[in-house]
C-alpha cells in the first residue's frame, strides 16, 4: 500500500519523534526544579520498557533501535532522576 515509502524512513522518523518528545519535559523540569505533576510510576514502567527495547536492539544488532532507545532512556531517566531527587524549593 505504501510502496513508495521505505520502511526504514518511517521507522527513522518515528524514532526521532518519539525520542525528542521527552525533551520539552526534561527542559521544563530542569528549569523549574519541579516534577510535581510527573508520575513516578509511569516513568518507572516506561524506563523498564525502554531498557527492554534497548536490549532487543542490542540482540538484533539494530543501530537505529539502539541509538533511539539509548537517547530516549537518557531523557526519560533524567526526568525520573529529577522526580526521585524531589522538587527543589523555589
C-alpha positions as CSV (number, residue, x, y, z in Angstrom):
1,X,0.0,0.0,0.0
2,X,2.8,2.5,0.9
3,X,5.3,1.0,-1.5
4,X,6.7,4.5,-2.3
5,X,7.8,5.0,1.3
6,X,10.8,2.9,2.6
7,X,10.0,1.3,6.0
8,X,13.4,2.4,7.4
9,X,12.4,6.0,6.6
10,X,9.2,5.7,8.6
11,X,11.0,3.9,11.4
12,X,13.7,6.6,11.5
13,X,11.2,9.5,11.6
14,X,9.2,7.6,14.3
15,X,12.3,7.0,16.4
16,X,13.3,10.7,16.2
17,X,9.8,11.9,17.1
18,X,9.3,9.6,20.0
19,X,12.7,10.3,21.3
20,X,12.6,14.1,21.2
21,X,9.1,14.1,22.6
22,X,10.6,13.9,26.1
23,X,12.9,16.9,25.5
24,X,10.4,19.6,26.4
25,X,9.6,17.8,29.7
26,X,13.3,17.5,30.6
27,X,13.9,21.2,29.9
28,X,10.8,22.2,31.8
29,X,11.6,20.0,34.8
30,X,15.2,21.1,34.8
31,X,14.4,24.8,34.6
32,X,11.5,24.9,37.1
33,X,13.1,22.4,39.5
34,X,9.7,20.8,39.8
35,X,8.4,17.4,38.8
36,X,5.3,17.6,41.0
37,X,2.9,16.7,38.1
38,X,5.1,13.9,36.7
39,X,4.1,10.3,37.6
40,X,6.9,8.3,39.0
41,X,5.0,5.1,38.4
42,X,4.6,5.9,34.7
43,X,8.3,6.7,34.3
44,X,9.3,3.5,36.1
45,X,7.2,1.4,33.7
46,X,8.3,3.5,30.7
47,X,12.0,3.2,31.6
48,X,11.7,-0.5,32.1
49,X,10.2,-0.8,28.6
50,X,12.9,1.3,27.1
51,X,15.6,-0.8,28.7
52,X,13.9,-3.9,27.2
53,X,13.7,-2.2,23.8
54,X,17.4,-1.3,24.1
55,X,18.3,-4.9,25.0
56,X,16.2,-6.1,22.0
57,X,18.0,-3.7,19.7
58,X,21.4,-4.9,21.0
59,X,20.3,-8.5,20.5
60,X,19.3,-7.7,16.9
61,X,22.4,-5.5,16.3
62,X,20.0,-2.8,15.1
63,X,21.8,0.5,15.3
64,X,18.5,2.6,14.9
65,X,16.9,0.7,17.8
66,X,20.0,1.0,19.9
67,X,20.5,4.7,19.3
68,X,16.9,5.7,19.6
69,X,16.4,3.8,22.8
70,X,19.7,4.9,24.4
71,X,18.8,8.6,23.8
72,X,15.2,8.1,25.0
73,X,16.5,6.3,28.1
74,X,18.8,9.2,28.9
75,X,16.0,11.7,28.5
76,X,13.4,9.7,30.5
77,X,16.0,8.7,33.0
78,X,16.8,12.4,33.6
79,X,13.1,13.1,34.3
80,X,12.9,10.1,36.6
81,X,16.1,11.2,38.4
82,X,14.7,14.7,38.9
83,X,11.5,13.2,40.2
84,X,13.2,10.8,42.7
85,X,15.5,13.6,43.8
86,X,12.5,15.6,44.7
87,X,11.3,19.1,44.0
88,X,13.8,21.9,44.8
89,X,12.5,24.8,46.9
90,X,11.9,27.9,44.9
